[in-house]
Amino acid sequence: MVKIIIDAMGGDHAPGEVVKGSVEALSRFEDIEITLVGQQEALEKALEGMSYPEGRLKTVFASQVIETGEVPVRAVRQKKDSSMVVGMRLLAGGEGDAFISAGSTGALLTAGILIVHTVPGVHRPALAPILPTARDPFMLIDCGANVDCKPVNLQQFAMMGSIYMQEVAGKENPRVGLINIGAEEEKGNELTRTVYQELQKMPINFIGNVEARDIPEGNADVLVCDAFVGNVVLKFMEGLASTMFTMLKKELMATKFSSILALGLKKRFASFKKSMDYTEYGGAPLLGLNKCVIKAHGSSNAKAFCSAIRQAREFSQNDLSGKVREGIARAGAAFTRDV
């Protein structure tokens, strides 16, 4: 059984959607157990009328909640009975295999480092969502944890991303690209030029620089960057997808003929929308920690939480943290010494 701990109070729609997604996941996957951590009254109310296997759903009560606007380090240290901190401690103490939260990204990163700790040799964990392309989904690493990076950080991101896509996504010899302003080796700033040289020495399938306009084509399985670039890419892709669907709907509803045409293509549009829907892919794993920690989108609904639980299940079943540990140790000599 894979034991998954969930911060039931994190996110815009907590705890209602968290509970619904958890109950759905329990019905889909018979080999998981879920522990919901949150405020007693809110959790009990959300569970009212729900049908679920009681032996596989547990609750742990925590009196506090870390809000999105709080200073991460202060919140984690002062709110020791918050749902996030209590859940992380359960994970670190061996009470679970994975932890999921849609709460504060900064607090989750801080709690992960302070409580769960990083894999030996990993200098910084990285937030790595799975995103859609015209071909297959790819991993963007980092997208929100490390704004200022050194070459060794991006080298480790590349290694961890490659391991994830191979072991969890089933990609044989994943293609790893470096996001840059040009395809040529000499393009970019000092960081990207240095990292390019170092990634060539790594035991990964490095395919070189990838320009932003080529990202949607799906030419890489893993795209490496610092969190400043990654977050801009992530937010732009989310906004563009939403705008495209709005514009397309407006055009299709403009005339009677186009409306009839749209009705005939309804199934195809639904399939296309599903391929662009972040709720299908789960959350963003925080790679580089000793155990599986997944950051769900702040606006996650029940479907998104169910997908994140599926993702945590796959992560744990493949012992990804162990394989990251082995990969980092194996590639240790290839990392630059500039920490």
C-alpha positions in Angstrom: 0.0 0.0 0.0 1.2 3.5 -0.9 0.5 5.8 2.0 -0.2 9.4 1.0 -0.5 12.3 3.4 -2.5 15.4 2.2 -2.6 18.9 3.5 -6.4 19.2 3.5 -6.3 23.0 4.3 -4.1 24.1 1.4 -5.5 25.7 -1.7 -8.4 28.0 -2.8 -11.0 25.3 -2.4 -9.9 23.5 0.7 -11.0 21.3 2.3 -14.0 20.4 0.2 -12.3 19.7 -3.1 -9.3 18.1 -1.4 -11.7 15.6 0.3 -13.7 14.9 -2.9 -10.5 14.3 -4.8 -9.2 12.0 -2.1 -12.4 9.9 -2.0 -12.3 9.7 -5.8 -8.7 8.5 -5.8 -9.5 5.8 -3.2 -12.2 4.4 -5.5 -9.8 4.4 -8.5 -6.7 3.0 -6.8 -7.1 0.1 -4.4 -3.4 0.1 -3.3 -3.4 3.5 -1.6 -4.1 4.8 1.9 -4.8 8.5 2.5 -4.3 10.6 5.6 -6.0 14.0 5.6 -4.4 16.6 7.8 -6.5 19.6 8.8 -8.7 21.4 11.3 -11.1 19.0 12.9 -14.4 20.9 12.4 -13.7 21.7 8.7 -12.6 18.2 7.9 -15.5 16.5 9.6 -17.9 18.8 7.8 -16.3 18.1 4.4 -16.5 14.3 5.0 -20.2 14.3 5.9 -22.2 12.1 3.6 -19.0 10.8 1.8 -18.8 7.1 1.1 -15.3 5.8 1.4 -13.4 2.7 2.7 -12.7 3.8 6.3 -9.7 1.6 6.7 -7.9 3.4 3.9 -8.9 7.0 4.9 -7.6 8.5 8.1 -7.7 12.0 9.6 -5.1 13.8 11.7 -6.2 17.1 13.2 -4.1 20.2 13.1 -5.3 23.5 14.6 -3.4 26.0 12.4 -3.2 26.9 8.7 -0.3 28.6 6.8 -1.8 31.3 4.6 -0.4 32.1 1.2 0.8 35.6 2.1 2.8 34.6 5.2 6.6 34.7 5.3 7.6 31.0 4.6 10.4 30.5 7.1 8.6 32.3 9.9 5.3 30.5 9.2 6.9 27.0 9.2 8.8 27.8 12.5 6.0 29.5 14.3 3.0 27.4 13.1 4.1 24.0 14.3 0.6 22.7 14.5 -0.3 23.8 11.0 -1.7 21.2 8.5 1.4 21.5 6.3 4.0 21.2 9.1 2.2 18.3 10.8 1.8 16.5 7.5 5.5 17.0 6.7 6.5 15.7 10.1 4.4 12.6 9.5 6.1 12.1 6.2 9.6 12.5 7.6 8.7 10.2 10.5 7.9 7.4 8.2 4.1 7.6 8.5 3.7 8.0 4.8 5.4 7.7 1.4 4.3 11.0 -0.1 2.9 14.4 0.8 0.6 16.7 -1.3 -0.3 20.3 -0.7 -1.9 23.1 -2.7 -0.8 25.7 -0.1 2.0 28.2 -0.1 4.8 27.2 -2.4 7.4 29.0 -0.3 6.2 27.4 2.9 6.2 23.9 1.2 9.7 24.4 -0.1 10.9 25.6 3.4 9.2 22.7 5.2 10.6 20.3 2.7 14.1 21.4 3.3 13.9 21.8 7.1 11.8 18.8 7.9 12.1 16.2 5.1 15.6 17.3 4.0 17.3 17.0 0.6 18.8 13.9 -0.9 22.6 13.8 -0.1 24.5 15.8 -2.7 21.5 17.8 -3.9 22.1 21.5 -3.2 18.6 22.7 -3.9 15.3 20.9 -4.6 13.4 22.0 -7.7 9.7 22.5 -8.5 9.0 20.5 -11.7 5.5 20.5 -13.3 4.5 18.3 -16.2 3.1 20.4 -19.1 1.5 19.7 -22.5 2.9 20.1 -26.0 1.9 19.2 -29.5 3.6 15.8 -28.9 4.0 14.4 -25.4 4.1 16.2 -22.1 7.4 17.5 -20.8 8.9 18.5 -17.5 9.8 22.1 -16.8 12.5 22.3 -14.1 12.7 24.7 -12.1 9.5 26.7 -12.2 9.3 28.3 -8.8 11.8 27.2 -6.1 15.2 28.8 -7.1 15.2 32.2 -8.8 19.0 32.7 -8.6 20.9 29.6 -9.7 24.5 28.5 -10.2 25.6 26.0 -12.9 25.7 23.1 -10.4 22.0 23.7 -9.6 20.9 23.4 -13.2 23.1 20.4 -13.7 21.3 18.7 -10.9 17.9 19.8 -12.1 18.7 18.2 -15.5 19.8 14.9 -13.8 16.7 14.8 -11.6 14.3 15.6 -14.4 15.8 13.0 -16.7 15.5 10.3 -13.9 11.8 11.3 -13.3 10.8 11.2 -17.0 12.5 7.9 -17.5 11.3 6.1 -14.3 7.8 7.6 -13.9 6.8 8.8 -17.4 8.4 5.8 -19.1 10.6 7.8 -21.5 13.6 5.9 -22.7 16.7 8.1 -22.7 14.8 11.4 -22.2 15.8 14.4 -24.2 17.0 17.2 -22.0 17.1 20.8 -23.3 18.3 24.1 -21.8 15.9 27.0 -22.3 17.8 29.9 -23.9 17.4 32.9 -26.3 19.0 31.1 -29.2 19.8 27.6 -30.3 23.5 28.3 -30.8 26.0 27.1 -28.1 27.4 30.6 -27.5 23.9 32.3 -26.9 22.6 33.4 -23.6 24.0 34.9 -20.4 27.0 33.7 -18.3 24.9 31.1 -16.5 23.4 29.4 -19.6 26.7 29.5 -21.5 28.5 27.8 -18.6 25.7 25.3 -18.0 25.6 24.4 -21.7 29.3 23.2 -21.5 28.7 21.3 -18.3 25.5 19.6 -19.4 27.5 18.1 -22.4 29.6 16.2 -19.9 26.7 14.8 -17.9 25.4 11.2 -18.3 22.1 12.4 -19.8 20.7 12.9 -23.3 21.5 16.6 -23.7 20.1 18.0 -26.9 21.3 21.6 -26.5 19.5 24.9 -26.3 15.7 25.3 -26.8 14.2 28.6 -27.7 10.8 29.6 -26.2 9.0 29.4 -29.5 10.0 25.8 -29.8 8.8 24.7 -26.4 5.2 23.9 -27.5 6.5 21.7 -30.3 7.6 19.0 -27.8 11.1 18.6 -29.0 12.4 17.9 -25.4 11.2 15.7 -22.6 12.9 17.9 -19.9 13.5 21.6 -20.1 16.0 23.1 -17.6 16.1 26.7 -16.4 16.2 28.8 -13.3 12.9 29.5 -11.5 12.7 33.1 -12.8 12.6 31.9 -16.4 10.6 28.8 -15.6 7.8 30.7 -13.8 7.5 33.1 -16.7 7.2 30.2 -19.1 4.7 28.4 -16.9 2.4 31.4 -16.3 2.6 32.4 -20.0 1.5 28.9 -21.1 -1.4 28.9 -18.6 -2.6 32.3 -19.7 -2.2 31.6 -23.4 -4.1 28.3 -23.2 -7.0 30.0 -21.4 -7.1 32.9 -23.8 -7.0 30.6 -26.8 -10.0 28.7 -25.6 -11.9 31.9 -24.9 -11.1 33.3 -28.3 -12.0 30.0 -30.1 -15.3 29.8 -28.3 -16.2 33.4 -29.2 -15.4 32.8 -32.9 -17.4 29.5 -33.0 -20.4 31.1 -31.4 -20.3 34.1 -33.7 -22.7 32.7 -36.4 -25.4 30.1 -36.6 -23.3 28.1 -39.2 -20.2 28.1 -37.0 -22.3 27.1 -34.0 -23.6 24.1 -35.9 -20.0 23.3 -37.0 -18.8 23.5 -33.4 -21.5 21.1 -32.3 -20.3 18.5 -34.8 -16.7 18.9 -33.6 -17.6 18.9 -29.9 -15.8 15.6 -29.2 -12.7 16.7 -30.9 -12.7 20.0 -29.0 -13.2 18.2 -25.7 -10.2 15.9 -26.5 -8.1 19.0 -27.3 -9.1 20.8 -24.2 -8.3 17.7 -22.1 -4.8 17.6 -23.5 -4.3 21.2 -22.4 -5.9 20.8 -19.0 -3.4 21.0 -16.1 -5.7 19.0 -13.9 -4.9 15.9 -16.0 -1.3 16.0 -15.1 -1.4 16.3 -11.3 0.9 18.7 -9.4 4.6 19.7 -9.6 6.9 17.3 -7.7 9.5 19.0 -5.5 12.5 16.9 -6.8 15.5 16.5 -4.6 13.9 15.7 -1.3 14.3 12.5 0.6 10.6 11.6 0.0 7.9 12.5 -2.5 6.5 16.0 -2.0 4.0 17.4 -4.6 2.8 20.9 -4.9 -0.7 21.0 -6.3 -2.0 24.1 -8.1 -3.5 26.6 -5.7 -6.8 26.5 -7.6 -6.9 22.7 -7.8 -10.4 21.1 -7.9 -11.2 17.5 -7.0 -10.0 16.2 -10.4 -6.7 17.9 -10.0 -6.2 16.5 -6.5 -7.1 13.0 -7.7 -4.5 13.4 -10.5 -1.9 14.6 -8.0 -2.6 11.5 -5.8 -2.1 9.3 -8.9 1.2 11.1 -9.5 2.3 10.6 -5.9 1.4 6.9 -6.2 3.6 6.5 -9.3 6.4 8.5 -7.8 6.5 6.2 -4.7 6.0 2.9 -6.5 9.0 3.7 -8.6 11.1 4.8 -5.6 12.0 8.0 -7.4 13.8 9.5 -4.4 16.0 6.5 -4.2 16.8 6.6 -7.9 17.6 10.4 -7.6 19.9 9.6 -4.8 21.7 7.0 -6.9 21.8 9.2 -10.0 23.2 12.2 -8.1 25.9 10.0 -6.5 26.8 8.5 -9.8 27.1 11.8 -11.5 28.8 13.6 -8.6 32.2 13.9 -10.3 30.5 15.6 -13.3 29.0 18.5 -11.2 30.9 21.8 -11.1 32.4 22.6 -7.8 30.9 26.1 -7.8 28.0 25.7 -5.4 
